[in-house]
Amino acid sequence: MQAAAVVVSAVVPGGDTLVKVAELIGELRGSKPMFEGLLKHLQEVEPRLRKVINSNAVREKEALRQYEKLVTDLHAVLERHLKRNSFSRFAGHWSLKDAVQQFKTQLELVKDLMDLDRELNIMNYFEQVRQFNHQASDAQAAAFASLQVLIESQPTEFAQLIKQEKVTVADLIDFKSHIKENGDAYSKEELEALLTALKDASNALGVKLPHISSWYMSVSEIVYDNGDPFATSEHQLRALYAGTIIPGSKVTVKTARASNNPTDIELFNKQAKMWYDLRHPHVLPLYGANHSGDPLLLVMGRAELGNFREYLATHRHRVWSLFLDAARGLAYLHKNKITHNNLKCNNLLVTAEGVGVVSDFLFAFVRTSSVMSVKPQAPSYHWKAPECFNPTNPNGRHESDVYALGMCLFEAFTGSAPYADVDEDKAIEMIKQGKLPAVPASVNMPTEAMELIQGMCRAQFTCRVKLDVVIRTLEVLAARERVLNGLMQCNCASSSCCACHRSIRQQSTTTRTLPHAYMTRSDTM
């Protein structure tokens, strides 16, 4: 399909990009039919979008936004695919197929918002799926045929082709991962050919490929929100990126610089497996990691509502519920013999559903390494227990996490880090002496919060309240919080703030007045 055949108004968000998409599709080979069908559907929707470009209706504005995002993401996927060599294109075939299916699902959302196709014709849908699967099979065959040219060449010619196509070790690791995950989709002869190609390519590069772990995720499975970030220079690399893993889960991608130290790589692999194996509703999941190139990648769940400190600034009425979530997540880590050692409100996050999750509990060696860390780390002494300053044994213990969680409570209620009013040396001295930070005069700290913090932050770790007792206490406080929240009114159409997680306001004078500590900051200004 030629770009000239695309008639798109530049006024429609994504219109200019759609023309570029058509041009990229024209450069495709075997996978072209898959994308041509998607392009046709995008063009069919565009005239209707053009009519509502100036509409203020919420649904139509959202449809325009979703359409623009779809076209932008599609352009990024195509651009990245066309830059790949034969090995990486072949390894990325399945994720490319999933991406097209995901784009079609997103287009259906746009149609729903525009009130198009009210009734889904199931038989037509089945036929479309059948045709698409046929196109995907043809695309796979074309990719295999392209790879076959490499496989059947002479060793010297093969090595030259590998060099010409700029095949890297990372490409071969992805290729090996593809064979491991999708080997059943090939005939015995095809599988043998793929393994031969992998072996010959490894020999041509003079490398021995590592074992593919269960947590390994190919870079082809990640679609970044703002295009490929790693086309930028080293100085522009950020610590965190937002993206989506095919087929559609929103993620945060954390980066670390690659290290030539075998110990660092061994630690990365070990801790990636530890985190990947964890499954708990109050622990941020690790969906996968990639150690095949620079930067190293950790693909985590996305906590869309921010960290505790940000969220509780306008949702103070949920403080006990969220800290109960955090305590339960921490208990799960302890059950799995993991000490967090870096608890602060920045590392306690809130998902889109308003659930609290614990994050950033491993990879301390990355945070503290000037070679591997992308972003300089802020000091964390404010939350550390006295025993963590013992020069002979500074490693934290489970009780140290209880102390840090108590300091997180202090941070949540005061809105500032513990000991923020004194310098570092003075703060550390106070911590060693067991002196708690002063509560700012402007803060009305609830008695139960102060008492709980005091119990969790005793100087001697043997005297601190145990985590199971903290959880039981938080359960009582969270239950009372839910009752109090039932006497307050949302700022939205929902009858309960627990449904929308937005700020709430105090009801009229006919409703019982609530304690000051349970109002949002906007209520108390």
N, C-alpha and C positions, 0 to 999 in steps of 0.2 A: 504494500500500500504506500503510495507516494504522499509526501507531505503536502503537495499541492491540492490533494483531494480533501484535505481537512479544512472545513469551513467553520471557524470558531471565532466568536467575538472576543477581542482582547479585553472587553469590559467585564466579562465573566471572570471571576477569580480562577486562576489556573489556565485561562484560555491560551496565553502565549506559550506556557509550558506544554500544553497539549500538542501544539504544533511541533515542538521539539521532540515530544514523545513519539509522534508519528515518524519523524525522521530517524530516530533511533531504531524503531521497529523495522524500518526499511533496511537496516543493516544486519538484522538477525538472519539466521539460517534456519535450522530445523525447528526452533521454537517460535518462529514468526507467526504461524497460524493461531497459536494460543493467545498471543498478544493482539493480533488483528481483531479477534472476536471481542476482546475487552475494549479495544479502541472504538469499535463500532458502537457498543453500548454507551460509552462515554459521550460520543458525538450525538447520540439520540436524545440524551438528557439535556444537553447544553441549551437548545432553543427555549426550553421551559425555564431554565435558570436565568436566561437573559431577560425574561419578562419580569422577574421579581428582584432584579439587581438593586433597586432602590426601596425594596419593601422593608418595613420595620417589624414585621411579624417574626416572632421568635423562631418558629419552625423553619421558615424560609431562610432566615439569616444563618441558622445552624446548617441547613442544607448546602448553602453556598460555602460555608467554612469547611464542611466535610468534603465537598467536591474538590476544593482547592488543595486540601491536604492529600486526598487520594491521588490527584494528578502529580503533585510534587513528589510524593513517595514513589509513585510508579516511575517517574523520570530518574530518581536516584537509583532504583533497582536496575533499570535498563542500562544506565550509564556505567554502573559498577560491573554488570555482567559482561558488557562489551569490552571492558578493559582486561578481562581474564584470559589466561592461556587455556590450552586444550584440557589440561589436567584440572584446573580449578573450575572451568565451565562444566566439565563432566561431573565433578564432585558436587557442584551447586545445582544440579538438575532438579533434584527433588525439592529443595527449598524454593527454587524458581517456580515450580508447579504449585507449591503451597502458597506462594506469594500471589500468583494470579488468582487462585481461589479466594484468598483473603481480600484482594481488591474487588472481586465480584461481590463478596459479602458487604463490603463497605459501600459499594454502589447501590445495593439494595436498600441500605439505610438511607442514602440520599433520596431514593425514590419514595421510601416510606414517609420521609419528612415532607416531600412535595406532594404526597397523596397520589402517587402514580402506581399503577399496577395493583389496585386494591385487592384483587383476587389472584392468588398464585395458581397457575395451571400446573398441577403436579406432573401430569404426563409430559407436558412440554419441558418442564424442569428436568425430569429424568432424561429426556432426549438430549438436552443441553449438556448434562453431566456426561452422558455417553460419548457425545461428540468431543467434549473437552478431554476426556481420558484417552480417546483415540489420538487426538492432537498431541497430548503429552507423550504417548508411546512413540509417535513418529519423531518427536523432538529428542527423546532418549536415543532412538536408533540413529538419528543424525549425529548426535554427540558422540556415540560409540564409533560411528564410521570415521569421524574426524580423528578420534583417538587411535583408531586402527592404523591410520597412516603412520603414526609414530611407532606403533607396536611392530609393524612389519618392516621398518627400515633397518639398514645395517647398523651395527654398533657405533661406528664413527659418525654415520649420518644421524643416528638417533641422538648422540651427544650434542651434535651441532644444532639439531632441532630444539633440544631442551634449552640450549643457550639462547637461540633466537627467540623462543617464546618466553624467555625470562622466567622459567619455572624455578620456584624457590622451595626450600625445605618446608615452609609453612604450607605451600600448595600440596606437597606430597603427604603431609600429615593429614590435611583435610581429605585428600583422596583416600588414604588408608582408613580414615574414620568413615567415609562414605561406603567403602566396601564392607566394613564391619557391620554397619547399620542396615544396609540394603542388599546384602549378598543374596538373599532369597529371591530377589526380583530378577536375577540373571540365570541363564542356563549354565550348566557345568562348564561348557566350552568358553562362554563369555567370561565367567568368573576366573577361569584359569588365565585367560588373556589379560584381564585387569591386573591380576596378581603379578604376571610376568612384566607388564608395563611398569608397575610400581617398583619391582625389584630392579629392573634395568635403569629406571630413572634415578633411583637411590644410588646405584653404582656410578651413574654418570655424574652425579653431584658429589660422590665420595662421602656419603653420610649413612649412618645407621639410624633408622627412624625409631622413635620411642614407642613404648606400649601405649595404646589408646585407652585411656581411662573412661569409666562410666560417666564421669562429669564433663568430659571434653565436649566443647561446643564449637562448631565451625563458625568462622566469621561470616560465612554466607547466610547463616540463619538469623543474623541481626540486621534490622533496618533502623537506621538512626533517624531521629526526628528532623534533623536539619542537614541531611545529606551525609556523605562520608567524611567524618571529622579527621581522619588520619591522612588526608591528602594535604593537611597543613604542615607547617614546619614544627620542629621539636618544641620551640619556645611557645607555641600556641596550644600545646596539648593541655587539656583540662583533666582534673581528677575524676569528674563524673560527667556522664552523658545520658540523655534520655533516649529511649528507643523502643522498639517492639521486636519480639522474637516471633518468627513465623510458627504457628498461624494466628498471631494476634494479641498475645499477652504483652502488656506494657511492662517495661523493665527499666532499671537503672544500671548502666555499665560503668563499673569502677576500673580505673586504669592504674597500672604500676609499671615502672621502667623495668625492662629486662635486665638480668644480672648475669655476669659470666661466672659467678661463684656457684659451684655445684650444690653447696649447702643451701643457698637461697632457693634454688630451683626445687630441691628435694623438699624443703619446708613448704614451698608454694603448693606442690603436688599433694603433700600430706594434708595440709590444712584445707585445700579445696575439697578433698574427699570427705574430711570431717564435716565441713559445712554442708556439702551437697547431700549427705546422708541424713541430716537433721530435718525432721518434719514435725512442726508444731504450729498451731494457729497464732502464737504470740512470738514467733521467731521469724525474722525476715528470711524468706527462702533464697537459696542459691540455685538458680536454674542450670548453671553451667559455668565453665571457665575455659579460657584459651591461653595456652602457654607456648604457642608455635612461633610467635614473633614478638616484636616490640611495637607498642606496649603489650604487657600482659593484661588480660581482661577477666573481670569477675562480673558475671551477668546475674543481677539480683532482682528480686521483686521490687516494684515501684511503690513507695509510700507517698501517695499523691497529696495528702493533707499536711505534709511537713513533719517537723520534729515536735516533741512535747512542748518545748519552750515557745515556739511560734504558735502552735495550735491552742495551747491553754491560755495564751494572752487574750483570746476572744471566746474561749470555751471553758472558762473556769468551773462551770457547773458539772464538768465531766472528769475532774482531776482524780477522784478516787477510783472511778471505773478504769481509767487509763493506767493508773499505777498498779491496779490489780492485774491488768493484762501484762504489764511489764514484769511484775513479780512472778507471775506464772511462767512467763517465758524464761526468766532467769533461773527458776527452779528446774526447768527442763534442761537447761545447759549444765547446771550442777549435777543433775542426774546422769548426764552423759560425760561427767568428769571434765567439764570445760569451765574454766574460770574466765569471766569476761575481761577484767583488768582495765577496762576503758569506759566505764559507765559514766555518762553525763546526758543531759537532756537532748543534746545534739544527736546522740546515738539511740534514742528512744523515739520511734517514728509512729505515724498514724496513717493507716491505709485509707483508700477511698471509701471503705465501708465504716470508717471511724474506729477501727480496731488498733490497739496498741501493740507494737512489735519491737523486739530487741534486735539491734544490728551492731555491726562493727566489733564483733567479739573475737575475731581471729586476725591473723596477718599483722600482728604487732611488729614483726621484723620488717615489714614493708613500711609501716608508719614511721619507724625510727631510723630507717636507712636513708641517708642522703643520696645514695645512688638510685634506689628504687622508688622513693617517694616522689610523686609528681607535684604535690602541694606541701609546703612547709606546715608542720603540725603545730597547732596552738598548744600551749602548756596545759597539762591536765592535773596539776598538783591540787587544784581546788577541791577535787572530789576524792582524793586518795586518802586511805586510812593510815593511821600512824605507823603500822608495821611495814608499810610499803616504802618507808624512808630508812629502813634498817640497812646499812651499807653492806652487811655480811649476807643478808638474805632478803632482797627487796621484792621478791616475787609475791604477788598477791595470792590470797586464798579465798575460799567461798565467803568467809566472814568479811573479807575486804570488799566484796561485791555488795554485801548487805549495807555496809557503811556508805559506799558510793551511791547506792539507791536512796539512802536517807538524804544524802547531799543533793540528789536530783529532786527530791521532794522540796527541799529548801529552795532550790533554784526555781522550781515551778511556782511556788507561792510568792517568792520575792521578785521574780522576774530578772534576777541577776545571778552570776556565778557566786558560789560561797567564797568568802574572804575577799570579795572584789574591792573592799574599801581599804585593804592593806597591801603592802608590797609582798613580793614572793617570799623573801627571807622571813619576814614577820609571819606570814601565813603558815609557812612550813613549821616554824617554831610553835605556833599556836596549835597546829594539828598534832605535833608530837606530844604536847602537854595535855592534849585532850580537851582543849578549849573550842567550843563550837563558834561559828561565825555569828556576829551580831545581826539581829533582825532590824532592817531599816525602820526608822520611826514612822515612815509613811505607810508601812505594811501592817495590816491587821491579821496576824498569823493565828489561825484557829488553835485553840488549846490542844485538841486531839492531834493536830498535825505536829505541833511542837513536841508533844510527849512521845509521839511515834518516832520522830527524828532523833530525839535524845536516846531512846532505847536502841535504835539501829546504829547510832554513831558513838557508842561508848569507846573510850580509849583502848581498853583491853578487849581483844577480839573474843576472848572466852566469855566475856560478860554481855556481849551483844545479844539482842533478841534474835532468835533463830528465824530463818526465812519462812518456815512453815507457819510460825506464829504471826509473822508479818502478813502473810497471805490471809490467814483467818481474820486478822484485824481489818485488813483492807476489804474483805468480803462484807463485814458488818458496815463499814463506812460507805462502801459502794451501794449497798442495799438502801441505806438511809438517804444517800444522794439521789437514787432513783425516785424515792418517795417525794423528796423535796422538788425534784425536777418536774414531777407530775403536777405541781402547783404553779408552774411557770408556763409561759406561752411563747411559742416560736415566732420568729420574724418571717416565717414562710407559711405556705399553705398547709403544711403538715401539722397534725395535732400533737406531735411529740418531737422534741428536739433530738431524741435518740434516733429518729428516722432520717433526719437531714443533717445533723451534726453542726448546724449553723448556730450563730449567736442567739441567745434568748433574752427576752426583756421581762421585767417584772410586770405582773398583771395589775389590773386596776385595784383600787382600794377595797373592793369586795373580796379580794383574795388575801389570805394571810400573808403578812410581811415575812420575808425570808431572812436568814442570817446574812450579814454583810459578806462573809467569806464565800458564799455560794453565788454571789452575783458576778456577772462578767465585769471586766474593767470599764466597759462603756456604761454600765449601769451605775458605777460608783464615781464617775467623773463629775 
